[in-house]
Amino acid sequence: MKTIKISRGFIKKVNAAPTVEFPKYTTQLMNVANQNSHATRPRNVGQLSDLFQQYVMETEHHSIEGWKQWYTDKYPNTMDEATQKIKVQVDNFKAAINLIDEDLIRLWVEDLIVTKTFHGLYVQKAIIQKVAELAETEYRASTPAEESKGIDGIIGGNPVSIKPTTYTYMKKLNEKIEVPIIQYEKSGDDYIVHVPDGVLPE
C-alpha cells in the first residue's frame, strides 16, 4: 500500500477555485471577530460538511457557483446575518484600537509574563489550602529547612510535597522525597489534583 499526500493548493487548482486577495492583517482580525461573535458556528450557518455532502448527492454538476446557489436557496439570509455579527465585532475592535498605546501594551505584556505565569504555574499554595479545607484542618507553608527535604507544606501537622504529574518522568530530579506527594495536572483552565491515601479523611 502506498500513501500519498494531496495539498490544499492542488485541490484549489483542480477545482479551479478563485483566489481572493485580502489586505494585510484583515483576515486575522475578521477571524477573531468571527470567533467572538460565533457568526459561523453550525447553529448559525448549518453543519457545512454535512450540507456539502448533501449538495454533492443532490446535484449532478458540481461547481463553486452551484454550491453557492444551492446553499443560499436553503439558507437565504445566513451569510448576511453572519456578516452583520462579524461587523459588530470589527467595529468594537476599531474602538478598542484607539485605546491601545505603549503604556497599555506594556501593562498587557507584564500581566502575561508576570501575573498570568505566576497564577498559572505556582499552584502549590492553592492546592495545600484546598486540601486542608477538605480535610477540615489547619495548614502552613514549609520552612526553608523543610523545603530542602522536598516538603512544600504542612497539612494537619503532616508534611506533604506538591508536584506536577510529570514529576516522575523528569530524569533531572534525583531527589528522594519521604513524604506523601500530592500530584496535579492542568485541564483547561482548571487543575486536577491527585491526593494520596491518608492525606484526606475517608
C-alpha positions in Angstrom: 0.0 0.0 0.0 1.3 3.4 -0.9 0.4 6.6 0.9 0.2 9.9 -1.0 -0.4 13.5 0.2 -2.6 15.9 -1.6 -2.1 19.6 -0.7 -4.8 22.2 -0.3 -3.2 24.1 -3.2 -3.6 21.2 -5.5 -7.3 20.8 -4.5 -7.8 24.5 -5.2 -6.1 24.1 -8.6 -8.2 21.1 -9.6 -11.4 22.8 -8.5 -10.4 26.0 -10.4 -11.1 27.9 -7.1 -10.8 31.7 -7.4 -8.1 33.3 -5.4 -9.3 36.1 -3.1 -6.7 38.6 -2.0 -7.4 40.3 1.3 -5.5 43.4 2.6 -2.7 42.5 5.1 -3.9 41.7 8.7 -7.6 41.9 7.8 -8.2 38.2 7.7 -6.6 37.8 11.2 -9.0 40.5 12.6 -12.0 39.0 10.9 -11.1 35.5 12.1 -11.0 36.8 15.7 -14.2 38.8 15.3 -15.9 35.6 13.9 -14.7 33.6 16.9 -16.0 36.2 19.3 -19.4 36.5 17.6 -19.9 32.8 16.8 -21.2 34.0 13.5 -20.3 30.9 11.5 -20.9 28.3 14.2 -23.0 25.4 12.9 -26.1 26.6 14.9 -26.0 29.8 12.8 -24.9 28.6 9.3 -25.6 24.9 9.5 -23.2 21.9 9.6 -21.3 22.8 6.4 -19.6 19.4 6.0 -22.9 17.6 6.1 -24.6 20.2 3.9 -21.9 20.0 1.3 -22.3 16.2 1.1 -26.0 16.7 0.6 -25.3 19.2 -2.2 -23.0 16.7 -3.9 -25.6 13.9 -3.7 -28.5 16.1 -4.9 -26.7 17.7 -7.9 -25.1 16.3 -11.0 -22.6 19.0 -11.9 -20.6 20.5 -9.0 -19.1 23.9 -9.0 -18.4 26.8 -6.6 -21.2 28.8 -8.1 -23.5 25.8 -8.0 -22.7 25.2 -4.3 -23.2 28.9 -3.6 -26.7 28.8 -5.2 -27.7 25.6 -3.5 -26.7 26.9 -0.1 -28.3 30.3 -0.4 -31.5 28.7 -1.6 -31.7 26.7 1.6 -30.3 29.5 3.9 -31.2 32.8 2.1 -30.3 35.1 5.0 -27.5 33.3 6.7 -24.5 35.0 5.1 -26.0 38.5 5.6 -26.7 37.7 9.2 -23.1 36.3 9.8 -21.7 39.4 8.1 -23.5 41.7 10.4 -22.5 39.8 13.5 -18.8 40.0 12.5 -19.1 43.7 11.5 -20.3 44.5 15.1 -17.2 42.8 16.5 -14.9 44.6 14.0 -16.5 47.9 15.0 -15.7 47.0 18.6 -12.1 46.4 17.6 -11.9 49.7 15.9 -13.0 51.4 19.1 -10.6 49.3 21.2 -7.6 50.0 18.9 -7.8 53.7 19.7 -7.4 52.9 23.4 -4.2 50.9 22.8 -1.0 52.9 23.4 2.5 51.9 24.5 1.6 52.1 28.2 -1.4 49.7 27.7 0.8 47.3 25.7 3.4 47.3 28.4 0.7 46.6 31.1 -0.6 43.7 28.9 2.9 42.2 28.4 3.7 42.5 32.2 0.3 40.8 33.0 1.1 38.0 30.6 4.7 37.4 31.7 4.4 38.0 35.4 0.9 37.8 36.7 -0.6 35.1 34.5 2.5 32.9 34.6 2.6 33.1 38.4 -1.0 32.3 38.8 -0.9 29.6 36.1 2.2 27.8 37.3 2.5 28.5 41.0 -0.4 26.4 42.3 1.2 24.8 45.3 -0.2 27.2 47.8 -3.8 26.9 46.4 -3.5 23.1 46.4 -2.4 23.0 50.1 -5.1 25.3 51.1 -7.8 23.4 49.2 -6.7 20.0 50.6 -6.6 21.4 54.1 -10.1 22.8 53.7 -11.4 19.4 52.5 -9.6 17.7 55.4 -11.1 20.4 57.8 -7.7 21.0 59.3 -5.0 23.7 59.6 -2.1 24.2 57.2 1.0 26.2 56.8 3.8 26.8 54.4 7.1 24.9 54.8 10.2 26.4 56.4 13.4 26.7 54.4 14.7 23.6 56.3 11.6 21.7 55.3 11.8 22.9 51.7 15.3 21.4 51.5 13.7 18.0 52.2 11.1 18.4 49.4 8.3 19.4 51.7 6.1 22.1 50.3 3.6 22.5 53.2 2.2 21.0 56.4 -1.5 19.9 56.4 -2.9 19.0 59.8 0.6 18.6 61.1 1.6 16.2 58.3 4.2 17.3 55.7 3.3 16.9 52.1 5.0 17.6 48.8 3.3 19.2 45.7 4.4 18.1 42.3 3.1 18.0 38.7 2.1 14.6 37.4 5.1 14.8 35.0 7.4 14.9 38.1 8.1 11.1 38.0 9.3 11.5 34.3 11.7 14.3 35.0 15.1 12.5 34.9 17.0 15.5 36.2 15.2 15.4 39.5 17.1 12.8 41.6 15.7 14.0 45.0 14.1 11.4 47.2 11.0 12.6 48.9 9.9 10.7 52.0 6.5 12.4 52.5 3.2 12.0 50.6 3.3 13.6 47.2 0.1 15.4 46.0 0.2 15.5 42.2 -1.6 17.8 39.9 -2.2 18.3 36.2 -3.7 21.1 34.1 -7.0 20.5 32.4 -8.2 23.6 30.5 -8.3 26.5 33.0 -8.5 24.1 35.9 -6.2 21.7 37.7 -6.8 18.0 38.5 -5.3 17.2 41.9 -4.4 13.6 42.9 -4.3 13.2 46.7 -2.6 10.0 48.1 -4.4 7.9 50.7 -4.1 9.1 54.2 -3.9 12.8 53.5 -7.7 13.3 53.3 -10.1 11.6 55.8 -12.1 8.6 54.4 
